[in-house]
């Protein structure tokens, strides 16, 4: 994991964080009041965003990271390079980065195996004054995915 400044990021990473911030503002969060946005970058350079969508049946709530993955899949995009995540509270900016929850880490890991690379995860505070970049392998050590079951993912890469 690396702690970086906004100024040291590439233009692509800055743009991804901006897109995640825009998506964050579209969150449907009547229960928690917590806003999360994600922007995932495909191997072809396309950006797909997602925001958290809460539900009265709490288990049906969808995190921003999974929303972006599902939205990309519906568009036929399954190969990714990296994902950016930004969050804020109802009445406060985050002082620490918001990392993906366990379910999101598992879906990102599976996407990483489909993409055949260790997906990069950019996490930033609301004001982007603290940025942490990690790989999904760092965030989910000793992970278990389709390759561990001997599943050939080739047909999902097209």
C-alpha positions as CSV (number, residue, x, y, z in Angstrom):
1,X,0.0,0.0,0.0
2,X,1.1,3.5,-0.8
3,X,0.1,6.8,0.7
4,X,0.2,9.5,-2.0
5,X,-0.7,13.1,-2.5
6,X,-3.2,14.2,-5.1
7,X,-0.5,16.2,-6.9
8,X,1.6,13.1,-7.4
9,X,-1.2,11.1,-9.1
10,X,-1.4,10.6,-12.9
11,X,-4.0,12.5,-14.8
12,X,-5.9,9.2,-15.3
13,X,-6.0,8.6,-11.5
14,X,-7.1,12.2,-10.9
15,X,-9.9,11.8,-13.4
16,X,-11.0,8.5,-11.9
17,X,-11.2,10.2,-8.5
18,X,-13.2,13.1,-10.0
19,X,-15.6,10.6,-11.6
20,X,-16.0,8.7,-8.3
21,X,-16.7,12.0,-6.6
22,X,-19.5,12.8,-9.1
23,X,-21.0,9.4,-8.6
24,X,-20.8,9.7,-4.8
25,X,-23.2,12.7,-5.0
26,X,-25.8,10.4,-6.7
27,X,-25.9,7.9,-3.8
28,X,-29.3,6.8,-2.6
29,X,-28.7,6.6,1.1
30,X,-31.8,7.5,3.2
31,X,-30.7,5.1,6.1
32,X,-27.0,5.7,6.6
33,X,-26.6,9.2,5.1
34,X,-23.2,7.9,3.9
35,X,-22.3,8.7,0.3
36,X,-19.9,6.4,-1.7
37,X,-18.9,6.7,-5.3
38,X,-16.7,4.5,-7.4
39,X,-15.2,4.7,-10.9
40,X,-13.8,1.6,-12.5
41,X,-11.4,1.8,-15.4
42,X,-11.6,-0.9,-18.1
43,X,-8.5,-2.3,-19.8
44,X,-9.7,-0.3,-22.9
45,X,-9.7,3.0,-21.0
46,X,-13.5,3.2,-20.5
47,X,-14.8,4.5,-17.2
48,X,-17.9,3.1,-15.5
49,X,-19.2,4.7,-12.3
50,X,-21.4,3.4,-9.5
51,X,-22.8,4.8,-6.2
52,X,-24.2,3.1,-3.2
53,X,-27.9,2.3,-3.2
54,X,-29.5,1.5,0.1
55,X,-32.7,-0.4,0.7
56,X,-35.2,-0.9,3.6
57,X,-34.3,-4.5,3.4
58,X,-30.7,-3.8,4.4
59,X,-29.2,-6.9,2.9
60,X,-30.4,-5.7,-0.5
61,X,-28.2,-2.6,-0.2
62,X,-25.6,-2.3,-3.0
63,X,-22.2,-0.7,-2.5
64,X,-20.7,1.7,-5.0
65,X,-17.9,-0.7,-6.0
66,X,-20.3,-3.5,-6.8
67,X,-22.7,-1.1,-8.5
68,X,-19.9,-0.1,-10.9
69,X,-18.9,-3.7,-11.6
70,X,-22.5,-4.8,-12.3
71,X,-23.1,-1.7,-14.5
72,X,-19.9,-2.4,-16.4
73,X,-20.9,-6.1,-16.8
74,X,-24.3,-5.1,-18.3
75,X,-22.3,-3.0,-20.8
76,X,-20.2,-6.0,-21.7
77,X,-17.1,-4.8,-19.9
78,X,-15.3,-7.2,-17.6
79,X,-11.7,-6.4,-17.9
80,X,-10.4,-3.7,-15.5
81,X,-7.2,-1.9,-14.6
82,X,-8.2,0.0,-11.5
83,X,-11.0,1.4,-9.4
84,X,-11.3,4.7,-7.5
85,X,-13.4,5.2,-4.4
86,X,-14.5,8.4,-2.6
87,X,-16.9,8.8,0.3
88,X,-18.4,11.4,2.6
89,X,-20.9,11.5,5.4
90,X,-24.2,13.4,5.4
91,X,-22.7,16.4,7.2
92,X,-19.0,15.7,7.2
93,X,-16.1,15.0,4.9
94,X,-14.1,11.8,5.5
95,X,-10.8,12.3,7.3
96,X,-9.7,8.7,6.5
97,X,-10.0,6.8,3.2
98,X,-13.0,4.5,2.8
99,X,-11.9,1.0,1.8
100,X,-14.1,-1.5,0.1
101,X,-16.2,-3.8,2.4
102,X,-15.6,-7.5,2.4
103,X,-18.2,-8.3,-0.3
104,X,-16.8,-5.6,-2.5
105,X,-13.2,-6.9,-2.0
106,X,-14.4,-10.4,-3.1
107,X,-16.1,-9.1,-6.2
108,X,-13.0,-6.9,-7.0
109,X,-10.9,-10.0,-6.6
110,X,-13.0,-12.0,-9.0
111,X,-12.8,-9.1,-11.5
112,X,-9.0,-9.1,-10.9
113,X,-8.8,-12.8,-11.9
114,X,-11.0,-12.2,-15.0
115,X,-8.7,-9.3,-15.9
116,X,-5.6,-11.4,-15.1
117,X,-3.9,-8.7,-13.0
118,X,-3.8,-7.5,-9.5
119,X,-6.4,-4.7,-9.7
120,X,-5.3,-1.4,-8.3
121,X,-7.6,0.3,-5.7
122,X,-7.4,4.1,-5.3
123,X,-9.1,5.3,-2.1
124,X,-9.3,9.0,-1.2
125,X,-10.9,11.2,1.4
126,X,-13.6,13.5,0.3
127,X,-11.2,16.4,-0.1
128,X,-8.5,14.2,-1.6
129,X,-6.1,15.3,1.0
130,X,-5.3,11.6,1.8
131,X,-5.0,9.0,-0.9
132,X,-4.1,5.4,-0.5
133,X,-3.4,3.1,-3.4
134,X,-3.3,-0.7,-2.8
135,X,-3.9,-3.8,-4.9
136,X,-6.8,-6.0,-4.3
137,X,-4.3,-8.7,-3.3
138,X,-3.1,-6.4,-0.5
139,X,-6.7,-5.7,0.6
140,X,-7.8,-9.3,0.4
141,X,-4.8,-11.6,1.2
142,X,-5.1,-15.3,0.8
143,X,-8.2,-14.7,-1.3
144,X,-10.2,-17.5,-3.0
145,X,-11.6,-17.1,-6.5
146,X,-12.5,-19.0,-9.7
147,X,-8.9,-19.8,-10.6
148,X,-8.6,-21.6,-7.2
149,X,-11.4,-23.8,-8.4
150,X,-9.7,-24.5,-11.7
151,X,-12.2,-22.4,-13.7
152,X,-11.1,-21.2,-17.1
153,X,-12.2,-17.5,-17.3
154,X,-11.1,-17.0,-20.9
155,X,-14.6,-16.8,-22.3
156,X,-15.4,-14.0,-20.0
157,X,-12.6,-11.8,-21.3
158,X,-14.1,-11.2,-24.7
